[in-house]
C-alpha cells in the first residue's frame, strides 16, 4: 500500500534539516506561500525517510520536490518550486532552458560547499506552532 497516496495531489518539499541554508529556504517559502500549497519534510525525519524510501533515494544531496506524485531533484526541483510559488519568483523558471547537466553541475557545486558557507545545525529545525500543519 502506498503510504503517500493521500499526498499525491500535494506539493512536498524534502530538505536537509541540518543545513542552515536549507532551513532559511524553508522559512523563505513559508513566508511567501500565501496559498499554503507546499508541505515540508526534513529528510532526516521519519516521514522524510519514508518518502526517500518510497522514491528509492539512497542519499540526499539536494532538495527534493514531489509535485503531484512526481519527484524532481536538484536544480529542476528549485526551478519548479519557484514557478509554483508564483510571481515574481516564477520569473526564475526561465533558467529551465539551460541544459540540465549545466544547471545541476552548478547546483551540485553549491550543495557541496553549503555547510562551509552557511553552517550546519546539530539538530533539525523544528516548526513552530503556526507552521506545524505545513510539515509532514
Phi and psi in radians as a Rosetta constraint file:
Dihedral C 1 N 2 CA 2 C 2 CIRCULARHARMONIC -1.429 0.35
Dihedral N 2 CA 2 C 2 N 3 CIRCULARHARMONIC 1.953 0.35
Dihedral C 2 N 3 CA 3 C 3 CIRCULARHARMONIC -1.150 0.35
Dihedral N 3 CA 3 C 3 N 4 CIRCULARHARMONIC -0.312 0.35
Dihedral C 3 N 4 CA 4 C 4 CIRCULARHARMONIC -1.933 0.35
Dihedral N 4 CA 4 C 4 N 5 CIRCULARHARMONIC 0.230 0.35
Dihedral C 4 N 5 CA 5 C 5 CIRCULARHARMONIC -1.051 0.35
Dihedral N 5 CA 5 C 5 N 6 CIRCULARHARMONIC -0.556 0.35
Dihedral C 5 N 6 CA 6 C 6 CIRCULARHARMONIC -1.236 0.35
Dihedral N 6 CA 6 C 6 N 7 CIRCULARHARMONIC -0.245 0.35
Dihedral C 6 N 7 CA 7 C 7 CIRCULARHARMONIC -1.760 0.35
Dihedral N 7 CA 7 C 7 N 8 CIRCULARHARMONIC 0.031 0.35
Dihedral C 7 N 8 CA 8 C 8 CIRCULARHARMONIC -1.027 0.35
Dihedral N 8 CA 8 C 8 N 9 CIRCULARHARMONIC -0.457 0.35
Dihedral C 8 N 9 CA 9 C 9 CIRCULARHARMONIC -1.624 0.35
Dihedral N 9 CA 9 C 9 N 10 CIRCULARHARMONIC 0.024 0.35
Dihedral C 9 N 10 CA 10 C 10 CIRCULARHARMONIC -1.659 0.35
Dihedral N 10 CA 10 C 10 N 11 CIRCULARHARMONIC 2.991 0.35
Dihedral C 10 N 11 CA 11 C 11 CIRCULARHARMONIC -2.072 0.35
Dihedral N 11 CA 11 C 11 N 12 CIRCULARHARMONIC 1.918 0.35
Dihedral C 11 N 12 CA 12 C 12 CIRCULARHARMONIC -1.978 0.35
Dihedral N 12 CA 12 C 12 N 13 CIRCULARHARMONIC 2.280 0.35
Dihedral C 12 N 13 CA 13 C 13 CIRCULARHARMONIC -1.915 0.35
Dihedral N 13 CA 13 C 13 N 14 CIRCULARHARMONIC 2.116 0.35
Dihedral C 13 N 14 CA 14 C 14 CIRCULARHARMONIC -1.833 0.35
Dihedral N 14 CA 14 C 14 N 15 CIRCULARHARMONIC 2.148 0.35
Dihedral C 14 N 15 CA 15 C 15 CIRCULARHARMONIC -2.270 0.35
Dihedral N 15 CA 15 C 15 N 16 CIRCULARHARMONIC 2.866 0.35
Dihedral C 15 N 16 CA 16 C 16 CIRCULARHARMONIC -1.392 0.35
Dihedral N 16 CA 16 C 16 N 17 CIRCULARHARMONIC 1.877 0.35
Dihedral C 16 N 17 CA 17 C 17 CIRCULARHARMONIC -1.195 0.35
Dihedral N 17 CA 17 C 17 N 18 CIRCULARHARMONIC -0.280 0.35
Dihedral C 17 N 18 CA 18 C 18 CIRCULARHARMONIC -1.536 0.35
Dihedral N 18 CA 18 C 18 N 19 CIRCULARHARMONIC -0.314 0.35
Dihedral C 18 N 19 CA 19 C 19 CIRCULARHARMONIC -1.449 0.35
Dihedral N 19 CA 19 C 19 N 20 CIRCULARHARMONIC 2.139 0.35
Dihedral C 19 N 20 CA 20 C 20 CIRCULARHARMONIC -1.092 0.35
Dihedral N 20 CA 20 C 20 N 21 CIRCULARHARMONIC -0.708 0.35
Dihedral C 20 N 21 CA 21 C 21 CIRCULARHARMONIC -1.119 0.35
Dihedral N 21 CA 21 C 21 N 22 CIRCULARHARMONIC -0.742 0.35
Dihedral C 21 N 22 CA 22 C 22 CIRCULARHARMONIC -1.116 0.35
Dihedral N 22 CA 22 C 22 N 23 CIRCULARHARMONIC -0.722 0.35
Dihedral C 22 N 23 CA 23 C 23 CIRCULARHARMONIC -1.132 0.35
Dihedral N 23 CA 23 C 23 N 24 CIRCULARHARMONIC -0.656 0.35
Dihedral C 23 N 24 CA 24 C 24 CIRCULARHARMONIC -1.084 0.35
Dihedral N 24 CA 24 C 24 N 25 CIRCULARHARMONIC -0.722 0.35
Dihedral C 24 N 25 CA 25 C 25 CIRCULARHARMONIC -1.062 0.35
Dihedral N 25 CA 25 C 25 N 26 CIRCULARHARMONIC -0.708 0.35
Dihedral C 25 N 26 CA 26 C 26 CIRCULARHARMONIC -1.094 0.35
Dihedral N 26 CA 26 C 26 N 27 CIRCULARHARMONIC -0.792 0.35
Dihedral C 26 N 27 CA 27 C 27 CIRCULARHARMONIC -1.035 0.35
Dihedral N 27 CA 27 C 27 N 28 CIRCULARHARMONIC -0.752 0.35
Dihedral C 27 N 28 CA 28 C 28 CIRCULARHARMONIC -0.980 0.35
Dihedral N 28 CA 28 C 28 N 29 CIRCULARHARMONIC -0.832 0.35
Dihedral C 28 N 29 CA 29 C 29 CIRCULARHARMONIC -1.203 0.35
Dihedral N 29 CA 29 C 29 N 30 CIRCULARHARMONIC -0.734 0.35
Dihedral C 29 N 30 CA 30 C 30 CIRCULARHARMONIC -1.017 0.35
Dihedral N 30 CA 30 C 30 N 31 CIRCULARHARMONIC -0.693 0.35
Dihedral C 30 N 31 CA 31 C 31 CIRCULARHARMONIC -1.240 0.35
Dihedral N 31 CA 31 C 31 N 32 CIRCULARHARMONIC -0.480 0.35
Dihedral C 31 N 32 CA 32 C 32 CIRCULARHARMONIC -1.840 0.35
Dihedral N 32 CA 32 C 32 N 33 CIRCULARHARMONIC -0.193 0.35
Dihedral C 32 N 33 CA 33 C 33 CIRCULARHARMONIC -1.497 0.35
Dihedral N 33 CA 33 C 33 N 34 CIRCULARHARMONIC 1.335 0.35
Dihedral C 33 N 34 CA 34 C 34 CIRCULARHARMONIC -1.181 0.35
Dihedral N 34 CA 34 C 34 N 35 CIRCULARHARMONIC -0.357 0.35
Dihedral C 34 N 35 CA 35 C 35 CIRCULARHARMONIC -1.631 0.35
Dihedral N 35 CA 35 C 35 N 36 CIRCULARHARMONIC 0.011 0.35
Dihedral C 35 N 36 CA 36 C 36 CIRCULARHARMONIC 0.906 0.35
Dihedral N 36 CA 36 C 36 N 37 CIRCULARHARMONIC 0.776 0.35
Dihedral C 36 N 37 CA 37 C 37 CIRCULARHARMONIC -1.451 0.35
Dihedral N 37 CA 37 C 37 N 38 CIRCULARHARMONIC -0.420 0.35
Dihedral C 37 N 38 CA 38 C 38 CIRCULARHARMONIC -1.684 0.35
Dihedral N 38 CA 38 C 38 N 39 CIRCULARHARMONIC 2.444 0.35
Dihedral C 38 N 39 CA 39 C 39 CIRCULARHARMONIC -1.944 0.35
Dihedral N 39 CA 39 C 39 N 40 CIRCULARHARMONIC 2.648 0.35
Dihedral C 39 N 40 CA 40 C 40 CIRCULARHARMONIC -2.202 0.35
Dihedral N 40 CA 40 C 40 N 41 CIRCULARHARMONIC 2.604 0.35
Dihedral C 40 N 41 CA 41 C 41 CIRCULARHARMONIC -2.653 0.35
Dihedral N 41 CA 41 C 41 N 42 CIRCULARHARMONIC 2.227 0.35
Dihedral C 41 N 42 CA 42 C 42 CIRCULARHARMONIC -1.210 0.35
Dihedral N 42 CA 42 C 42 N 43 CIRCULARHARMONIC 2.440 0.35
Dihedral C 42 N 43 CA 43 C 43 CIRCULARHARMONIC -1.109 0.35
Dihedral N 43 CA 43 C 43 N 44 CIRCULARHARMONIC -0.368 0.35
Dihedral C 43 N 44 CA 44 C 44 CIRCULARHARMONIC -1.504 0.35
Dihedral N 44 CA 44 C 44 N 45 CIRCULARHARMONIC -0.196 0.35
Dihedral C 44 N 45 CA 45 C 45 CIRCULARHARMONIC -1.312 0.35
Dihedral N 45 CA 45 C 45 N 46 CIRCULARHARMONIC 2.879 0.35
Dihedral C 45 N 46 CA 46 C 46 CIRCULARHARMONIC -1.035 0.35
Dihedral N 46 CA 46 C 46 N 47 CIRCULARHARMONIC -0.820 0.35
Dihedral C 46 N 47 CA 47 C 47 CIRCULARHARMONIC -1.129 0.35
Dihedral N 47 CA 47 C 47 N 48 CIRCULARHARMONIC -0.663 0.35
Dihedral C 47 N 48 CA 48 C 48 CIRCULARHARMONIC -1.059 0.35
Dihedral N 48 CA 48 C 48 N 49 CIRCULARHARMONIC -0.776 0.35
Dihedral C 48 N 49 CA 49 C 49 CIRCULARHARMONIC -1.113 0.35
Dihedral N 49 CA 49 C 49 N 50 CIRCULARHARMONIC -0.660 0.35
Dihedral C 49 N 50 CA 50 C 50 CIRCULARHARMONIC -1.152 0.35
Dihedral N 50 CA 50 C 50 N 51 CIRCULARHARMONIC -0.707 0.35
Dihedral C 50 N 51 CA 51 C 51 CIRCULARHARMONIC -1.095 0.35
Dihedral N 51 CA 51 C 51 N 52 CIRCULARHARMONIC -0.761 0.35
Dihedral C 51 N 52 CA 52 C 52 CIRCULARHARMONIC -1.057 0.35
Dihedral N 52 CA 52 C 52 N 53 CIRCULARHARMONIC -0.775 0.35
Dihedral C 52 N 53 CA 53 C 53 CIRCULARHARMONIC -1.124 0.35
Dihedral N 53 CA 53 C 53 N 54 CIRCULARHARMONIC -0.728 0.35
Dihedral C 53 N 54 CA 54 C 54 CIRCULARHARMONIC -1.022 0.35
Dihedral N 54 CA 54 C 54 N 55 CIRCULARHARMONIC -0.675 0.35
Dihedral C 54 N 55 CA 55 C 55 CIRCULARHARMONIC -1.693 0.35
Dihedral N 55 CA 55 C 55 N 56 CIRCULARHARMONIC 0.229 0.35
Dihedral C 55 N 56 CA 56 C 56 CIRCULARHARMONIC 0.969 0.35
Dihedral N 56 CA 56 C 56 N 57 CIRCULARHARMONIC 0.722 0.35
Dihedral C 56 N 57 CA 57 C 57 CIRCULARHARMONIC -1.677 0.35
Dihedral N 57 CA 57 C 57 N 58 CIRCULARHARMONIC 2.075 0.35
Dihedral C 57 N 58 CA 58 C 58 CIRCULARHARMONIC -1.542 0.35
Dihedral N 58 CA 58 C 58 N 59 CIRCULARHARMONIC -0.686 0.35
Dihedral C 58 N 59 CA 59 C 59 CIRCULARHARMONIC -2.403 0.35
Dihedral N 59 CA 59 C 59 N 60 CIRCULARHARMONIC 2.291 0.35
Dihedral C 59 N 60 CA 60 C 60 CIRCULARHARMONIC -1.780 0.35
Dihedral N 60 CA 60 C 60 N 61 CIRCULARHARMONIC 2.058 0.35
Dihedral C 60 N 61 CA 61 C 61 CIRCULARHARMONIC -2.122 0.35
Dihedral N 61 CA 61 C 61 N 62 CIRCULARHARMONIC 0.199 0.35
Dihedral C 61 N 62 CA 62 C 62 CIRCULARHARMONIC -2.650 0.35
Dihedral N 62 CA 62 C 62 N 63 CIRCULARHARMONIC 2.977 0.35
Dihedral C 62 N 63 CA 63 C 63 CIRCULARHARMONIC -1.281 0.35
Dihedral N 63 CA 63 C 63 N 64 CIRCULARHARMONIC 2.541 0.35
Dihedral C 63 N 64 CA 64 C 64 CIRCULARHARMONIC -2.050 0.35
Dihedral N 64 CA 64 C 64 N 65 CIRCULARHARMONIC 2.456 0.35
Dihedral C 64 N 65 CA 65 C 65 CIRCULARHARMONIC -2.235 0.35
Dihedral N 65 CA 65 C 65 N 66 CIRCULARHARMONIC 2.012 0.35
Dihedral C 65 N 66 CA 66 C 66 CIRCULARHARMONIC -1.756 0.35
Dihedral N 66 CA 66 C 66 N 67 CIRCULARHARMONIC 1.883 0.35
Dihedral C 66 N 67 CA 67 C 67 CIRCULARHARMONIC -1.965 0.35
Dihedral N 67 CA 67 C 67 N 68 CIRCULARHARMONIC 1.813 0.35
Dihedral C 67 N 68 CA 68 C 68 CIRCULARHARMONIC 0.960 0.35
Dihedral N 68 CA 68 C 68 N 69 CIRCULARHARMONIC 0.748 0.35
Dihedral C 68 N 69 CA 69 C 69 CIRCULARHARMONIC 1.531 0.35
Dihedral N 69 CA 69 C 69 N 70 CIRCULARHARMONIC -0.121 0.35
Dihedral C 69 N 70 CA 70 C 70 CIRCULARHARMONIC -1.787 0.35
Dihedral N 70 CA 70 C 70 N 71 CIRCULARHARMONIC 2.276 0.35
Dihedral C 70 N 71 CA 71 C 71 CIRCULARHARMONIC -1.527 0.35
Dihedral N 71 CA 71 C 71 N 72 CIRCULARHARMONIC 2.243 0.35
Dihedral C 71 N 72 CA 72 C 72 CIRCULARHARMONIC -2.088 0.35
Dihedral N 72 CA 72 C 72 N 73 CIRCULARHARMONIC 2.494 0.35
Dihedral C 72 N 73 CA 73 C 73 CIRCULARHARMONIC -2.217 0.35
Dihedral N 73 CA 73 C 73 N 74 CIRCULARHARMONIC 2.824 0.35
Dihedral C 73 N 74 CA 74 C 74 CIRCULARHARMONIC 0.926 0.35
Dihedral N 74 CA 74 C 74 N 75 CIRCULARHARMONIC -2.310 0.35
Dihedral C 74 N 75 CA 75 C 75 CIRCULARHARMONIC -1.105 0.35
Dihedral N 75 CA 75 C 75 N 76 CIRCULARHARMONIC -0.598 0.35
Dihedral C 75 N 76 CA 76 C 76 CIRCULARHARMONIC -1.114 0.35
Dihedral N 76 CA 76 C 76 N 77 CIRCULARHARMONIC -0.703 0.35
Dihedral C 76 N 77 CA 77 C 77 CIRCULARHARMONIC -1.054 0.35
Dihedral N 77 CA 77 C 77 N 78 CIRCULARHARMONIC -0.848 0.35
Dihedral C 77 N 78 CA 78 C 78 CIRCULARHARMONIC -1.072 0.35
Dihedral N 78 CA 78 C 78 N 79 CIRCULARHARMONIC -0.786 0.35
Dihedral C 78 N 79 CA 79 C 79 CIRCULARHARMONIC -1.166 0.35
Dihedral N 79 CA 79 C 79 N 80 CIRCULARHARMONIC -0.671 0.35
Dihedral C 79 N 80 CA 80 C 80 CIRCULARHARMONIC -1.226 0.35
Dihedral N 80 CA 80 C 80 N 81 CIRCULARHARMONIC -0.612 0.35
Dihedral C 80 N 81 CA 81 C 81 CIRCULARHARMONIC -1.081 0.35
Dihedral N 81 CA 81 C 81 N 82 CIRCULARHARMONIC -0.831 0.35
Dihedral C 81 N 82 CA 82 C 82 CIRCULARHARMONIC -1.105 0.35
Dihedral N 82 CA 82 C 82 N 83 CIRCULARHARMONIC -0.680 0.35
Dihedral C 82 N 83 CA 83 C 83 CIRCULARHARMONIC -1.081 0.35
Dihedral N 83 CA 83 C 83 N 84 CIRCULARHARMONIC -0.792 0.35
Dihedral C 83 N 84 CA 84 C 84 CIRCULARHARMONIC -1.242 0.35
Dihedral N 84 CA 84 C 84 N 85 CIRCULARHARMONIC -0.435 0.35
Dihedral C 84 N 85 CA 85 C 85 CIRCULARHARMONIC -1.153 0.35
Dihedral N 85 CA 85 C 85 N 86 CIRCULARHARMONIC -0.449 0.35
Dihedral C 85 N 86 CA 86 C 86 CIRCULARHARMONIC 1.700 0.35
Dihedral N 86 CA 86 C 86 N 87 CIRCULARHARMONIC -3.013 0.35
Dihedral C 86 N 87 CA 87 C 87 CIRCULARHARMONIC -1.210 0.35
Dihedral N 87 CA 87 C 87 N 88 CIRCULARHARMONIC 2.444 0.35
Dihedral C 87 N 88 CA 88 C 88 CIRCULARHARMONIC -1.544 0.35
Dihedral N 88 CA 88 C 88 N 89 CIRCULARHARMONIC -0.082 0.35
Dihedral C 88 N 89 CA 89 C 89 CIRCULARHARMONIC -1.145 0.35
Dihedral N 89 CA 89 C 89 N 90 CIRCULARHARMONIC -0.483 0.35
Dihedral C 89 N 90 CA 90 C 90 CIRCULARHARMONIC -1.156 0.35
Dihedral N 90 CA 90 C 90 N 91 CIRCULARHARMONIC -0.276 0.35
Dihedral C 90 N 91 CA 91 C 91 CIRCULARHARMONIC -1.017 0.35
Dihedral N 91 CA 91 C 91 N 92 CIRCULARHARMONIC -0.599 0.35
Dihedral C 91 N 92 CA 92 C 92 CIRCULARHARMONIC -1.165 0.35
Dihedral N 92 CA 92 C 92 N 93 CIRCULARHARMONIC -0.242 0.35
Dihedral C 92 N 93 CA 93 C 93 CIRCULARHARMONIC -1.088 0.35
Dihedral N 93 CA 93 C 93 N 94 CIRCULARHARMONIC -0.327 0.35
Dihedral C 93 N 94 CA 94 C 94 CIRCULARHARMONIC -1.001 0.35
Dihedral N 94 CA 94 C 94 N 95 CIRCULARHARMONIC -0.455 0.35
Dihedral C 94 N 95 CA 95 C 95 CIRCULARHARMONIC -1.186 0.35
Dihedral N 95 CA 95 C 95 N 96 CIRCULARHARMONIC -0.155 0.35
Dihedral C 95 N 96 CA 96 C 96 CIRCULARHARMONIC -1.112 0.35
Dihedral N 96 CA 96 C 96 N 97 CIRCULARHARMONIC -0.354 0.35
Dihedral C 96 N 97 CA 97 C 97 CIRCULARHARMONIC -1.237 0.35
Dihedral N 97 CA 97 C 97 N 98 CIRCULARHARMONIC -0.365 0.35
Dihedral C 97 N 98 CA 98 C 98 CIRCULARHARMONIC -1.253 0.35
Dihedral N 98 CA 98 C 98 N 99 CIRCULARHARMONIC 2.344 0.35
Dihedral C 98 N 99 CA 99 C 99 CIRCULARHARMONIC -0.922 0.35
Dihedral N 99 CA 99 C 99 N 100 CIRCULARHARMONIC 2.446 0.35
Dihedral C 99 N 100 CA 100 C 100 CIRCULARHARMONIC -0.967 0.35
Dihedral N 100 CA 100 C 100 N 101 CIRCULARHARMONIC -0.698 0.35
Dihedral C 100 N 101 CA 101 C 101 CIRCULARHARMONIC -1.142 0.35
Dihedral N 101 CA 101 C 101 N 102 CIRCULARHARMONIC -0.533 0.35
Dihedral C 101 N 102 CA 102 C 102 CIRCULARHARMONIC -1.297 0.35
Dihedral N 102 CA 102 C 102 N 103 CIRCULARHARMONIC -0.839 0.35
Dihedral C 102 N 103 CA 103 C 103 CIRCULARHARMONIC -0.999 0.35
Dihedral N 103 CA 103 C 103 N 104 CIRCULARHARMONIC -0.798 0.35
Dihedral C 103 N 104 CA 104 C 104 CIRCULARHARMONIC -1.264 0.35
Dihedral N 104 CA 104 C 104 N 105 CIRCULARHARMONIC -0.496 0.35
Dihedral C 104 N 105 CA 105 C 105 CIRCULARHARMONIC -1.098 0.35
Dihedral N 105 CA 105 C 105 N 106 CIRCULARHARMONIC -0.786 0.35
Dihedral C 105 N 106 CA 106 C 106 CIRCULARHARMONIC -1.151 0.35
Dihedral N 106 CA 106 C 106 N 107 CIRCULARHARMONIC -0.811 0.35
Dihedral C 106 N 107 CA 107 C 107 CIRCULARHARMONIC -1.010 0.35
Dihedral N 107 CA 107 C 107 N 108 CIRCULARHARMONIC -0.850 0.35
Dihedral C 107 N 108 CA 108 C 108 CIRCULARHARMONIC -1.143 0.35
Dihedral N 108 CA 108 C 108 N 109 CIRCULARHARMONIC -0.622 0.35
Dihedral C 108 N 109 CA 109 C 109 CIRCULARHARMONIC -1.096 0.35
Dihedral N 109 CA 109 C 109 N 110 CIRCULARHARMONIC -0.749 0.35
Dihedral C 109 N 110 CA 110 C 110 CIRCULARHARMONIC -1.156 0.35
Dihedral N 110 CA 110 C 110 N 111 CIRCULARHARMONIC -0.751 0.35
Dihedral C 110 N 111 CA 111 C 111 CIRCULARHARMONIC -1.022 0.35
Dihedral N 111 CA 111 C 111 N 112 CIRCULARHARMONIC -0.605 0.35
Dihedral C 111 N 112 CA 112 C 112 CIRCULARHARMONIC -1.238 0.35
Dihedral N 112 CA 112 C 112 N 113 CIRCULARHARMONIC -0.441 0.35
Dihedral C 112 N 113 CA 113 C 113 CIRCULARHARMONIC -1.925 0.35
Dihedral N 113 CA 113 C 113 N 114 CIRCULARHARMONIC 0.097 0.35
Dihedral C 113 N 114 CA 114 C 114 CIRCULARHARMONIC -1.094 0.35
Dihedral N 114 CA 114 C 114 N 115 CIRCULARHARMONIC -0.641 0.35
Dihedral C 114 N 115 CA 115 C 115 CIRCULARHARMONIC -1.167 0.35
Dihedral N 115 CA 115 C 115 N 116 CIRCULARHARMONIC -0.678 0.35
Dihedral C 115 N 116 CA 116 C 116 CIRCULARHARMONIC -1.127 0.35
Dihedral N 116 CA 116 C 116 N 117 CIRCULARHARMONIC -0.755 0.35
Dihedral C 116 N 117 CA 117 C 117 CIRCULARHARMONIC -1.312 0.35
Dihedral N 117 CA 117 C 117 N 118 CIRCULARHARMONIC -0.718 0.35
Dihedral C 117 N 118 CA 118 C 118 CIRCULARHARMONIC -2.046 0.35
Dihedral N 118 CA 118 C 118 N 119 CIRCULARHARMONIC -0.178 0.35
Dihedral C 118 N 119 CA 119 C 119 CIRCULARHARMONIC 1.561 0.35
Dihedral N 119 CA 119 C 119 N 120 CIRCULARHARMONIC 3.039 0.35
Dihedral C 119 N 120 CA 120 C 120 CIRCULARHARMONIC -2.379 0.35
Dihedral N 120 CA 120 C 120 N 121 CIRCULARHARMONIC 2.450 0.35
Dihedral C 120 N 121 CA 121 C 121 CIRCULARHARMONIC -1.509 0.35
Dihedral N 121 CA 121 C 121 N 122 CIRCULARHARMONIC 2.692 0.35
Dihedral C 121 N 122 CA 122 C 122 CIRCULARHARMONIC -1.362 0.35
Dihedral N 122 CA 122 C 122 N 123 CIRCULARHARMONIC -0.445 0.35
Dihedral C 122 N 123 CA 123 C 123 CIRCULARHARMONIC -2.346 0.35
Dihedral N 123 CA 123 C 123 N 124 CIRCULARHARMONIC 2.837 0.35
Dihedral C 123 N 124 CA 124 C 124 CIRCULARHARMONIC -1.211 0.35
Dihedral N 124 CA 124 C 124 N 125 CIRCULARHARMONIC 2.618 0.35
Dihedral C 124 N 125 CA 125 C 125 CIRCULARHARMONIC -1.172 0.35
Dihedral N 125 CA 125 C 125 N 126 CIRCULARHARMONIC 2.329 0.35
Dihedral C 125 N 126 CA 126 C 126 CIRCULARHARMONIC -1.776 0.35
Dihedral N 126 CA 126 C 126 N 127 CIRCULARHARMONIC 2.360 0.35
Dihedral C 126 N 127 CA 127 C 127 CIRCULARHARMONIC -1.216 0.35
Dihedral N 127 CA 127 C 127 N 128 CIRCULARHARMONIC 2.595 0.35
Dihedral C 127 N 128 CA 128 C 128 CIRCULARHARMONIC -1.394 0.35
Dihedral N 128 CA 128 C 128 N 129 CIRCULARHARMONIC 3.109 0.35
Dihedral C 128 N 129 CA 129 C 129 CIRCULARHARMONIC -1.019 0.35
Dihedral N 129 CA 129 C 129 N 130 CIRCULARHARMONIC -0.701 0.35
Dihedral C 129 N 130 CA 130 C 130 CIRCULARHARMONIC -1.212 0.35
Dihedral N 130 CA 130 C 130 N 131 CIRCULARHARMONIC -0.537 0.35
Dihedral C 130 N 131 CA 131 C 131 CIRCULARHARMONIC -1.522 0.35
Dihedral N 131 CA 131 C 131 N 132 CIRCULARHARMONIC -0.302 0.35
Dihedral C 131 N 132 CA 132 C 132 CIRCULARHARMONIC -0.904 0.35
Dihedral N 132 CA 132 C 132 N 133 CIRCULARHARMONIC -0.675 0.35
Dihedral C 132 N 133 CA 133 C 133 CIRCULARHARMONIC -1.216 0.35
Dihedral N 133 CA 133 C 133 N 134 CIRCULARHARMONIC -0.221 0.35
Dihedral C 133 N 134 CA 134 C 134 CIRCULARHARMONIC -1.629 0.35
Dihedral N 134 CA 134 C 134 N 135 CIRCULARHARMONIC -0.079 0.35
Dihedral C 134 N 135 CA 135 C 135 CIRCULARHARMONIC -1.916 0.35
Dihedral N 135 CA 135 C 135 N 136 CIRCULARHARMONIC 2.446 0.35
